[in-house]
Amino acid sequence: MEHFDVIIVGAGVSGIGAACHLRTKCPDRTFAILEGRSAIGGTWDLFRYPGIRSDSDMHTFGYSFKPWKSEKSIADGESILAYLGETATEYDVTPHIRFRHQVTSAAWSTREARWVVDAEQLDDSEAVRFTCSFLFMCSGYYSYAGGYTPEFSGIERFQGPVIHPQAWPEDLDYAGKRVAVIGSGATAMTLVPAMAEKAARVTMIQRSPTYVISLPARDAIANRLRRLLPEKLAYAITRWKNVMMQRYLYRTTRVKPEKVKRLLLNAARKQLGDEYVDKHFTPAYNPWDQRLCLIPDGDLFKAIKSGKAEVVTGTIAGFDSNAVQLTSGEDVQADILVTATGLNLEVMGRVSISVDGDPVRFSETLCYKGMMYADVPNFANVFGYVNASWTLRADLTCEYVCRVLNRMTETGTRQCTPRLREEDRSMERRPWIVDFLPGYMARSMHLFPRQGDRDPWRNTQNYLEDRKIVYRQPLADGVLTFSNPGSAETNLDTEQPKAAGARDAA
């Protein structure tokens, strides 16, 4: 049974980033990445639908330590996958990945101060077991088994292909075909202009409108800075510029929602006219109550104006052999039906977690600083931002985990566990995510951990606040306790680093 100091679960954006941080900040630690698929990339390897791209700029979606060099800051999936591969090679991460290893369970033993991690080696269905001192979950938050498709009455009558974007067939020929895309989220708004380049016509059918924001695919300031300054400096400046712009936009939607609403709708009206925008691009909710959809260079607007694409707003009543029937009486003719209707979410990659024989019920567990969990030792999880780039939060989580690992070495301790203080036990429990509940989250939020009403039990979703937590706040906060197997727990507020007893027990 192989033992590692750290096991990382998942080789997507989060897992590759975690490994790179370990290589540079904890070079003495051994690690392995267990990945259920046969390639790195996670989302960017799984999704293969036309036009797949980032909906965040790559100067914030890219890693803090690895400059994004392309002219386009809104990048296609192939370019992002290449960036991840280059990063893994540059930091010598790839040899540490065990592909086709699907983690099924992990059990912590306080007596032994280690995790026992069970996985299935998918190539031969063989059960394999590893042990590790620290378990780092980087598996994302949605199911790779399949996307979400609601119950559509009568859909079996449709005679053409019915496809969910998460399971896009490589051989689908849609040239000259009529395509109906059900949904109005980021995936739908990516698919429509991309498919319109070859299809006879693409119709996006939405139950209700979504806010869109058009931004240039190329960041002119970033590209100019890269020509004038050293690469890393230019990247750092651009990254901060974009972080602050994101924060300003999000904060403005919270305090002045009507102002942002007017700006977004007026920009759309300049492209499509009042009547079209009033009917198809004016949501009933405020901006950022659900995620804004980014359309680079106004590509969706251009497809609509060209006549190759259209938006239809209404409720689906049923289907016939070559059409989607709406309750309004309108029929949308189609040869191919795409159900861009969302994702199925899951917690911790559906890995069964237990501590000293007791199963951890994460829906009843409080998060610590949005990355660790009450009474779960030597364990962290990456969950990025829903109101900014995922990787901003992933980078900070990895930085914090490395701080914790190094502090355990300094103190001679082998266990770190967030513990509720007495004054925390009666605090209000809140959902994992607040003020942002699109359908795919609302369906599953009851499965996720809870957050408290005070630090360090909040899941802030605020990059600037989280930077202070990671870089400025001491690990000794009266909550995160460091201990040795079989010895009394010691808090860093009262214990001296590298106490003799701690070293001897370790």
RODO-2510 file (C-alpha; in nm, 4 decimals, decimal comma):
residues 506
     n   res          X          Y          Z
     1     m     0,0000     0,0000     0,0000
     2     e     0,1634     0,3232    -0,1155
     3     h     0,1792     0,6195     0,1194
     4     f     0,2008     0,9879     0,0226
     5     d     0,2171     1,3020     0,2280
     6     v    -0,0651     1,4473     0,0162
     7     i    -0,3171     1,2887    -0,2167
     8     i    -0,4903     1,5236    -0,4585
     9     v    -0,8192     1,4051    -0,6050
    10     g    -0,8708     1,5367    -0,9576
    11     a    -0,6379     1,6544    -1,2358
    12     g    -0,8379     1,9488    -1,3639
    13     v    -0,7619     2,3179    -1,3175
    14     s    -0,7716     2,2851    -0,9378
    15     g    -0,5723     1,9627    -0,9086
    16     i    -0,2937     2,0672    -1,1455
    17     g    -0,2704     2,3993    -0,9625
    18     a    -0,2550     2,2238    -0,6250
    19     a     0,0316     2,0053    -0,7420
    20     c     0,2253     2,3060    -0,8734
    21     h     0,1857     2,4848    -0,5388
    22     l     0,3111     2,1773    -0,3537
    23     r     0,6114     2,1522    -0,5848
    24     t     0,7176     2,5097    -0,5113
    25     k     0,6052     2,5706    -0,1520
    26     c     0,6263     2,2221     0,0026
    27     p     0,9027     2,0584    -0,2007
    28     d     0,9749     1,8054     0,0730
    29     r     0,6225     1,6574     0,0553
    30     t     0,5421     1,3534    -0,1562
    31     f     0,2138     1,3597    -0,3438
    32     a     0,0012     1,1802    -0,5996
    33     i    -0,2950     1,2919    -0,8074
    34     l    -0,5758     1,0401    -0,8510
    35     e    -0,7736     1,1151    -1,1665
    36     g    -1,0742     0,9156    -1,2819
    37     r    -1,0359     1,0085    -1,6479
    38     s    -0,7536     0,9211    -1,8875
    39     a    -0,6303     1,2787    -1,9385
    40     i    -0,5766     1,5995    -1,7468
    41     g    -0,8026     1,9003    -1,7839
    42     g    -1,1260     1,8087    -1,6093
    43     t    -1,3938     2,0337    -1,7555
    44     w    -1,1775     2,1305    -2,0495
    45     d    -1,1147     1,7715    -2,1493
    46     l    -1,4699     1,6517    -2,0860
    47     f    -1,6679     1,9179    -2,2717
    48     r    -1,6258     1,9062    -2,6491
    49     y    -1,9254     2,0999    -2,7796
    50     p    -1,8796     2,3622    -3,0536
    51     g    -1,7366     2,6944    -2,9382
    52     i    -1,6508     2,5844    -2,5838
    53     r    -1,4567     2,8637    -2,4163
    54     s    -1,3968     3,0338    -2,0856
    55     d    -1,6587     3,2722    -1,9545
    56     s    -1,3922     3,4455    -1,7458
    57     d    -1,0858     3,6257    -1,8725
    58     m    -0,7741     3,4103    -1,8715
    59     h    -0,5722     3,6657    -1,6777
    60     t    -0,7828     3,5783    -1,3731
    61     f    -0,8823     3,2253    -1,4745
    62     g    -0,5176     3,1426    -1,5358
    63     y    -0,2889     3,0581    -1,2463
    64     s    -0,1249     3,3338    -1,0453
    65     f     0,2165     3,1744    -1,1092
    66     k     0,1762     3,0993    -1,4810
    67     p     0,1223     3,3974    -1,7147
    68     w    -0,1353     3,3680    -1,9897
    69     k     0,0480     3,4549    -2,3120
    70     s    -0,2185     3,4390    -2,5817
    71     e    -0,3578     3,7491    -2,7514
    72     k    -0,7109     3,6350    -2,6688
    73     s    -0,8084     3,6691    -2,3051
    74     i    -1,1431     3,4944    -2,3641
    75     a    -1,0008     3,1620    -2,4708
    76     d    -1,1353     2,8528    -2,6433
    77     g    -1,1291     2,5164    -2,4720
    78     e    -0,8422     2,3800    -2,6797
    79     s    -0,6179     2,6736    -2,5818
    80     i    -0,7051     2,6316    -2,2132
    81     l    -0,6281     2,2591    -2,2299
    82     a    -0,2923     2,3379    -2,3898
    83     y    -0,2188     2,5892    -2,1114
    84     l    -0,2933     2,3261    -1,8465
    85     g    -0,0737     2,0720    -2,0221
    86     e     0,2113     2,3192    -2,0504
    87     t     0,1775     2,4025    -1,6800
    88     a     0,1809     2,0360    -1,5779
    89     t     0,4921     1,9740    -1,7873
    90     e     0,6726     2,2862    -1,6695
    91     y     0,6210     2,1933    -1,3024
    92     d     0,6858     1,8211    -1,3596
    93     v     0,3412     1,7255    -1,2329
    94     t     0,2409     1,4682    -1,4948
    95     p     0,4529     1,1797    -1,3550
    96     h     0,2613     1,2102    -1,0289
    97     i    -0,0812     1,1499    -1,1874
    98     r    -0,2514     0,8101    -1,1619
    99     f    -0,5003     0,8147    -1,4470
   100     r    -0,8170     0,6033    -1,4511
   101     h    -0,8180     0,5898    -1,0705
   102     q    -1,1673     0,6705    -0,9442
   103     v    -1,1655     0,7483    -0,5726
   104     t    -1,4602     0,5913    -0,3917
   105     s    -1,3930     0,6433    -0,0212
   106     a    -1,1519     0,7907     0,2305
   107     a    -1,1310     0,7058     0,5997
   108     w    -0,9350     0,9046     0,8581
   109     s    -0,7717     0,7364     1,1564
   110     t    -0,6725     0,9652     1,4440
   111     r    -0,4662     0,6889     1,6019
   112     e    -0,2534     0,6547     1,2878
   113     a    -0,2895     1,0192     1,1759
   114     r    -0,3564     0,9240     0,8175
   115     w    -0,6210     0,8732     0,5534
   116     v    -0,6885     0,5391     0,3902
   117     v    -0,8040     0,6155     0,0363
   118     d    -0,9832     0,3534    -0,1721
   119     a    -1,0085     0,3802    -0,5473
   120     e    -1,1088     0,1723    -0,8451
   121     q    -0,8573     0,1297    -1,1241
   122     l    -1,1027     0,1611    -1,4095
   123     d    -0,9022    -0,0169    -1,6782
   124     d    -0,9344    -0,3514    -1,5035
   125     s    -1,1936    -0,2740    -1,2307
   126     e    -0,9312    -0,3533    -0,9691
   127     a    -0,9657    -0,2049    -0,6208
   128     v    -0,6564    -0,0167    -0,5069
   129     r    -0,5722     0,1441    -0,1743
   130     f    -0,3403     0,4277    -0,0756
   131     t    -0,2655     0,6100     0,2466
   132     c    -0,1852     0,9764     0,2914
   133     s    -0,1307     1,2299     0,5656
   134     f    -0,3407     1,5015     0,4004
   135     l    -0,6314     1,4671     0,1578
   136     f    -0,6892     1,7509    -0,0888
   137     m    -1,0153     1,7329    -0,2849
   138     c    -0,9895     1,9081    -0,6240
   139     s    -1,2700     1,7305    -0,8069
   140     g    -1,4946     2,0280    -0,8811
   141     y    -1,8607     2,0395    -0,8001
   142     y    -2,0566     1,8822    -1,0831
   143     s    -2,1098     1,5245    -1,1876
   144     y    -1,9106     1,3876    -1,4798
   145     a    -2,1643     1,1087    -1,5156
   146     g    -2,4081     1,3309    -1,7029
   147     g    -2,5718     1,6699    -1,7252
   148     y    -2,9129     1,7760    -1,6029
   149     t    -3,2113     1,7378    -1,8335
   150     p    -3,5605     1,8105    -1,6975
   151     e    -3,8562     1,5901    -1,7787
   152     f    -3,9795     1,7010    -2,1217
   153     s    -4,3163     1,5467    -2,1942
   154     g    -4,3277     1,3839    -2,5374
   155     i    -3,9603     1,4333    -2,6232
   156     e    -3,9484     1,0726    -2,7435
   157     r    -4,1575     1,1817    -3,0430
   158     f    -3,8715     1,3938    -3,1745
   159     q    -3,7039     1,1956    -3,4532
   160     g    -3,3680     1,3725    -3,4691
   161     p    -3,0669     1,3527    -3,2357
   162     v    -3,1237     1,4810    -2,8794
   163     i    -2,7924     1,5858    -2,7289
   164     h    -2,6773     1,7237    -2,3970
   165     p    -2,3603     1,9363    -2,4330
   166     q    -2,1850     1,7301    -2,1655
   167     a    -2,2050     1,4240    -2,3946
   168     w    -2,1338     1,5822    -2,7327
   169     p    -2,0796     1,3221    -3,0088
   170     e    -1,7617     1,3736    -3,2088
   171     d    -1,9263     1,2754    -3,5352
   172     l    -2,2319     1,5042    -3,5194
   173     d    -2,2878     1,6708    -3,8567
   174     y    -2,5054     1,9780    -3,8193
   175     a    -2,4046     2,1577    -4,1392
   176     g    -2,7147     2,2838    -4,3168
   177     k    -2,9404     2,1535    -4,0375
   178     r    -3,1956     2,3344    -3,8222
   179     v    -3,0883     2,3264    -3,4587
   180     a    -3,2961     2,4049    -3,1494
   181     v    -3,0991     2,4768    -2,8322
   182     i    -3,3041     2,4604    -2,5126
   183     g    -3,1618     2,6850    -2,2418
   184     s    -3,0209     3,0339    -2,1993
   185     g    -2,7164     2,9898    -1,9789
   186     a    -2,3497     3,0240    -2,0653
   187     t    -2,3406     2,6933    -2,2548
   188     a    -2,6377     2,7819    -2,4746
   189     m    -2,5012     3,1258    -2,5522
   190     t    -2,1702     2,9706    -2,6512
   191     l    -2,3307     2,7040    -2,8693
   192     v    -2,5672     2,9272    -3,0648
   193     p    -2,3161     3,1539    -3,2443
   194     a    -2,0674     2,8669    -3,2882
   195     m    -2,3234     2,6336    -3,4496
   196     a    -2,4739     2,9175    -3,6544
   197     e    -2,1547     2,9270    -3,8619
   198     k    -2,2482     2,5918    -4,0244
   199     a    -2,6125     2,5244    -3,9415
   200     a    -2,9020     2,6392    -4,1568
   201     r    -3,0511     2,8113    -3,8545
   202     v    -3,0100     2,7922    -3,4768
   203     t    -3,2932     2,8775    -3,2398
   204     m    -3,2312     2,9291    -2,8694
   205     i    -3,5459     2,8430    -2,6754
   206     q    -3,5539     2,9949    -2,3300
   207     r    -3,8144     2,9854    -2,0584
   208     s    -3,7011     3,3264    -1,9348
   209     p    -3,4290     3,5769    -2,0352
   210     t    -3,0733     3,5987    -1,9036
   211     y    -2,8478     3,9022    -1,8707
   212     v    -2,5644     3,9172    -2,1214
   213     i    -2,2544     4,1304    -2,1306
   214     s    -2,0424     4,1744    -2,4411
   215     l    -1,6680     4,2212    -2,3928
   216     p    -1,3740     4,2102    -2,6343
   217     a    -1,2130     3,8681    -2,6699
   218     r    -0,8755     4,0439    -2,6715
   219     d    -0,7629     4,2607    -2,3799
   220     a    -0,5923     4,5545    -2,5505
   221     i    -0,4320     4,6787    -2,2287
   222     a    -0,2942     4,3346    -2,1459
   223     n    -0,1471     4,2884    -2,4918
   224     r     0,0145     4,6320    -2,4852
   225     l     0,1593     4,5758    -2,1371
   226     r     0,3065     4,2450    -2,2488
   227     r     0,4926     4,4223    -2,5280
   228     l     0,6285     4,6917    -2,2952
   229     l     0,7000     4,5108    -1,9693
   230     p     0,8503     4,1824    -1,8489
   231     e     0,6022     3,9008    -1,8932
   232     k     0,5317     3,8280    -1,5261
   233     l     0,4929     4,1959    -1,4365
   234     a     0,2563     4,2594    -1,7267
   235     y     0,0500     3,9558    -1,6246
   236     a     0,0345     4,0618    -1,2586
   237     i    -0,0817     4,4141    -1,3488
   238     t    -0,3470     4,2832    -1,5870
   239     r    -0,4637     4,0286    -1,3321
   240     w    -0,5148     4,2962    -1,0677
   241     k    -0,6851     4,5254    -1,3166
   242     n    -0,9342     4,2552    -1,4042
   243     v    -0,9857     4,1476    -1,0423
   244     m    -1,0767     4,5022    -0,9476
   245     m    -1,3054     4,5408    -1,2478
   246     q    -1,4842     4,2183    -1,1562
   247     r    -1,5223     4,3280    -0,7956
   248     y    -1,6480     4,6720    -0,8979
   249     l    -1,9070     4,5264    -1,1345
   250     y    -2,0276     4,2690    -0,8838
   251     r    -2,0462     4,5181    -0,5967
   252     t    -2,2342     4,7667    -0,8140
   253     t    -2,4926     4,5003    -0,8989
   254     r    -2,5484     4,4552    -0,5244
   255     v    -2,5799     4,8229    -0,4282
   256     k    -2,7073     4,9775    -0,7536
   257     p    -2,8795     4,6966    -0,9425
   258     e    -3,1000     4,9280    -1,1479
   259     k    -2,7984     5,1186    -1,2759
   260     v    -2,6255     4,7995    -1,3927
   261     k    -2,9500     4,6722    -1,5408
   262     r    -2,9874     4,9872    -1,7509
   263     l    -2,6279     4,9652    -1,8725
   264     l    -2,6616     4,6011    -1,9760
   265     l    -2,9968     4,6457    -2,1466
   266     n    -2,8935     4,9643    -2,3259
   267     a    -2,5856     4,7904    -2,4644
   268     a    -2,8034     4,5058    -2,5929
   269     r    -3,0575     4,7482    -2,7412
   270     k    -2,7870     4,9154    -2,9490
   271     q    -2,7295     4,5782    -3,1135
   272     l    -3,0773     4,4275    -3,1372
   273     g    -3,3305     4,7065    -3,0844
   274     d    -3,5789     4,7764    -2,8079
   275     e    -3,8485     4,5254    -2,9010
   276     y    -3,6145     4,2260    -2,9289
   277     v    -3,4323     4,3079    -2,6043
   278     d    -3,7506     4,3802    -2,4100
   279     k    -3,8859     4,0400    -2,5092
   280     h    -3,5786     3,8178    -2,5017
   281     f    -3,3006     3,9854    -2,3000
   282     t    -3,4764     4,1524    -2,0047
   283     p    -3,4793     3,9186    -1,7014
   284     a    -3,7202     3,9545    -1,4107
   285     y    -3,4349     3,9380    -1,1565
   286     n    -3,1447     4,1728    -1,0856
   287     p    -2,7989     4,1318    -1,2420
   288     w    -2,5806     3,8724    -1,0657
   289     d    -2,8743     3,7155    -0,8831
   290     q    -2,7715     3,4646    -1,1466
   291     r    -2,4426     3,4650    -1,3354
   292     l    -2,4029     3,7126    -1,6206
   293     c    -2,3425     3,5453    -1,9548
   294     l    -2,0368     3,6711    -2,1396
   295     i    -2,0540     3,6960    -2,5180
   296     p    -1,7083     3,7818    -2,6545
   297     d    -1,7069     4,0444    -2,9283
   298     g    -2,0879     4,0335    -2,9269
   299     d    -2,0860     3,7032    -3,1187
   300     l    -2,4413     3,6113    -3,0174
   301     f    -2,5716     3,9527    -3,1241
   302     k    -2,3950     3,9179    -3,4593
   303     a    -2,5445     3,5721    -3,5196
   304     i    -2,8936     3,7028    -3,4458
   305     k    -2,8510     4,0090    -3,6694
   306     s    -2,7227     3,7895    -3,9528
   307     g    -3,0450     3,5884    -3,9483
   308     k    -2,8568     3,2647    -3,8772
   309     a    -2,9777     3,2561    -3,5156
   310     e    -3,2822     3,3628    -3,3185
   311     v    -3,4137     3,3609    -2,9641
   312     v    -3,7609     3,2370    -2,8729
   313     t    -3,8956     3,2941    -2,5223
   314     g    -4,1716     3,0665    -2,4008
   315     t    -4,2685     2,7438    -2,2268
   316     i    -4,2336     2,4099    -2,4021
   317     a    -4,5616     2,2252    -2,4418
   318     g    -4,4389     1,9203    -2,6302
   319     f    -4,2637     1,7834    -2,9369
   320     d    -4,3397     1,6273    -3,2684
   321     s    -4,1085     1,4507    -3,5097
   322     n    -3,9293     1,7665    -3,6257
   323     a    -4,0363     2,0532    -3,4008
   324     v    -4,0543     2,1879    -3,0476
   325     q    -4,4057     2,2975    -2,9595
   326     l    -4,4565     2,5981    -2,7306
   327     t    -4,7586     2,6793    -2,5178
   328     s    -4,7997     2,9953    -2,7254
   329     g    -4,8894     2,7753    -3,0224
   330     e    -4,5600     2,8449    -3,1980
   331     d    -4,3579     2,5553    -3,3391
   332     v    -3,9790     2,5717    -3,3645
   333     q    -3,8709     2,3522    -3,6539
   334     a    -3,5574     2,1486    -3,5839
   335     d    -3,3532     1,8566    -3,7137
   336     i    -3,1316     1,8452    -3,4036
   337     l    -3,2260     1,9181    -3,0433
   338     v    -2,9639     2,0320    -2,7893
   339     t    -3,0642     2,0317    -2,4220
   340     a    -2,8320     2,2942    -2,2711
   341     t    -3,0259     2,2680    -1,9477
   342     g    -2,7535     2,2618    -1,6860
   343     l    -2,5426     2,0407    -1,4664
   344     n    -2,5941     1,7900    -1,1893
   345     l    -2,3957     1,8944    -0,8838
   346     e    -2,2263     1,6646    -0,6361
   347     v    -2,0305     1,7125    -0,3166
   348     m    -1,6672     1,5965    -0,2841
   349     g    -1,6850     1,3962    -0,6026
   350     r    -1,9295     1,1587    -0,4323
   351     v    -1,6419     1,0190    -0,2294
   352     s    -1,7579     0,8664     0,0992
   353     i    -1,5650     1,0372     0,3790
   354     s    -1,5416     0,9089     0,7350
   355     v    -1,3509     1,0151     1,0465
   356     d    -1,2657     0,7445     1,2999
   357     g    -1,5426     0,5271     1,1653
   358     d    -1,8127     0,7947     1,1624
   359     p    -1,9380     0,9084     0,8198
   360     v    -1,9077     1,2806     0,7510
   361     r    -2,2374     1,4356     0,6473
   362     f    -2,1199     1,7472     0,4705
   363     s    -2,4708     1,8928     0,4505
   364     e    -2,4581     1,9177     0,8313
   365     t    -2,0942     2,0289     0,8488
   366     l    -1,9666     2,3856     0,8842
   367     c    -1,6995     2,5092     0,6494
   368     y    -1,3846     2,6743     0,7796
   369     k    -1,2665     2,9664     0,5641
   370     g    -1,4495     2,8106     0,2686
   371     m    -1,1900     2,5343     0,2317
   372     m    -1,1742     2,3090     0,5416
   373     y    -1,4483     2,1593     0,7598
   374     a    -1,5271     2,1380     1,1288
   375     d    -1,3944     1,8203     1,2927
   376     v    -1,2535     1,6823     0,9668
   377     p    -0,8743     1,6533     1,0120
   378     n    -0,6073     1,7042     0,7455
   379     f    -0,8612     1,7723     0,4743
   380     a    -0,9280     2,0596     0,2348
   381     n    -1,1446     2,1154    -0,0690
   382     v    -1,1221     2,3607    -0,3584
   383     f    -1,4438     2,5420    -0,4413
   384     g    -1,3894     2,8482    -0,6603
   385     y    -1,5891     3,1656    -0,6931
   386     v    -1,9351     3,1827    -0,8436
   387     n    -1,9067     3,5613    -0,8932
   388     a    -1,5507     3,5698    -1,0316
   389     s    -1,2939     3,3360    -1,1851
   390     w    -1,2759     2,9909    -1,0265
   391     t    -0,8976     2,9848    -1,0201
   392     l    -0,8658     3,2983    -0,8076
   393     r    -1,0109     3,1023    -0,5165
   394     a    -0,8338     2,7798    -0,6124
   395     d    -0,4943     2,9528    -0,5959
   396     l    -0,5710     3,0984    -0,2529
   397     t    -0,6898     2,7635    -0,1183
   398     c    -0,3668     2,5990    -0,2355
   399     e    -0,1596     2,8761    -0,0760
   400     y    -0,3384     2,8219     0,2542
   401     v    -0,3016     2,4444     0,2457
   402     c     0,0726     2,4853     0,1896
   403     r     0,0918     2,7203     0,4892
   404     v    -0,0857     2,4618     0,7032
   405     l     0,1375     2,1777     0,5851
   406     n     0,4520     2,3772     0,6544
   407     r     0,3249     2,4777     0,9999
   408     m     0,2666     2,1130     1,0836
   409     t     0,6294     2,0471     0,9969
   410     e     0,7462     2,3441     1,2067
   411     t     0,5491     2,2335     1,5118
   412     g     0,6180     1,8624     1,4765
   413     t     0,2452     1,7954     1,4642
   414     r     0,0670     1,5514     1,2341
   415     q    -0,2928     1,6634     1,2565
   416     c    -0,4753     1,9914     1,1958
   417     t    -0,8464     2,0187     1,2624
   418     p    -1,0885     2,3120     1,2677
   419     r    -1,2886     2,2975     1,5924
   420     l    -1,5939     2,4990     1,6883
   421     r    -1,5376     2,7351     1,9783
   422     e    -1,8007     2,7427     2,2484
   423     e    -1,9323     3,0775     2,1212
   424     d    -1,9649     2,9330     1,7687
   425     r    -2,1998     2,6511     1,8577
   426     s    -2,5146     2,8635     1,8624
   427     m    -2,4372     3,0766     1,5559
   428     e    -2,6738     3,0887     1,2622
   429     r    -2,6160     2,8260     0,9930
   430     r    -2,6409     2,9606     0,6406
   431     p    -2,6313     2,7954     0,2965
   432     w    -2,2954     2,7314     0,1315
   433     i    -2,3734     3,0009    -0,1280
   434     v    -2,6033     3,2984    -0,0622
   435     d    -2,7424     3,5676    -0,2945
   436     f    -2,6737     3,3527    -0,6007
   437     l    -2,8997     3,0625    -0,6797
   438     p    -2,9355     2,9712    -1,0476
   439     g    -3,1361     2,6579    -1,1086
   440     y    -2,8439     2,4169    -1,1097
   441     m    -2,7399     2,5349    -0,7630
   442     a    -3,0879     2,5683    -0,6177
   443     r    -3,1540     2,2020    -0,7013
   444     s    -2,8552     2,0802    -0,5007
   445     m    -2,7651     2,3411    -0,2385
   446     h    -2,9151     2,1283     0,0403
   447     l    -2,6357     1,8752    -0,0182
   448     f    -2,3529     2,1214     0,0407
   449     p    -2,1811     2,2213     0,3653
   450     r    -2,3124     2,5111     0,5669
   451     q    -2,1425     2,8366     0,6574
   452     g    -2,1719     3,0387     0,9753
   453     d    -2,2517     3,4035     1,0385
   454     r    -1,9002     3,4993     1,1513
   455     d    -1,5350     3,4396     1,0705
   456     p    -1,3705     3,2011     1,0239
   457     w    -1,6846     3,0055     0,9380
   458     r    -1,7957     3,2198     0,6442
   459     n    -1,7650     3,1238     0,2781
   460     t    -1,7037     3,4807     0,1661
   461     q    -1,6953     3,4534    -0,2157
   462     n    -1,4846     3,7690    -0,1949
   463     y    -1,1324     3,7559    -0,3356
   464     l    -1,0018     4,0611    -0,1526
   465     e    -1,1269     3,9332     0,1844
   466     d    -0,9912     3,5864     0,1148
   467     r    -0,6461     3,7251     0,0338
   468     k    -0,6335     3,8763     0,3825
   469     i    -0,7358     3,5422     0,5316
   470     v    -0,4670     3,3514     0,3436
   471     y    -0,1763     3,5940     0,3542
   472     r    -0,2276     3,8088     0,6624
   473     q    -0,4297     3,6283     0,9247
   474     p    -0,2304     3,3995     1,1557
   475     l    -0,3000     3,0295     1,1548
   476     a    -0,3398     3,0594     1,5321
   477     d    -0,6996     3,1793     1,5398
   478     g    -0,8387     2,9765     1,8287
   479     v    -1,0153     2,7457     1,5836
   480     l    -0,7568     2,5565     1,3796
   481     t    -0,5959     2,3119     1,6224
   482     f    -0,2752     2,1196     1,5659
   483     s    -0,2181     1,7844     1,7361
   484     n    -0,0363     1,4528     1,7357
   485     p    -0,1902     1,1082     1,7312
   486     g    -0,2705     1,0009     2,0842
   487     s    -0,1705     1,3312     2,2457
   488     a    -0,3753     1,6197     2,3793
   489     e    -0,4628     1,8775     2,1169
   490     t    -0,2635     2,1969     2,1314
   491     n    -0,3623     2,5353     2,0042
   492     l    -0,0982     2,7567     1,8500
   493     d    -0,2154     3,0515     2,0599
   494     t    -0,0839     2,8819     2,3724
   495     e     0,1762     2,6321     2,2546
   496     q     0,5261     2,7154     2,1419
   497     p     0,6311     2,5940     1,7960
   498     k     0,8398     2,2741     1,7952
   499     a     0,7611     2,1893     2,1543
   500     a     0,9663     1,8901     2,2673
   501     g     0,6595     1,6873     2,3515
   502     a     0,5125     1,7509     2,0092
   503     r     0,8340     1,6482     1,8351
   504     d     0,8672     1,3350     2,0451
   505     a     0,5052     1,2348     1,9850
   506     a     0,5408     1,2934     1,6114
***
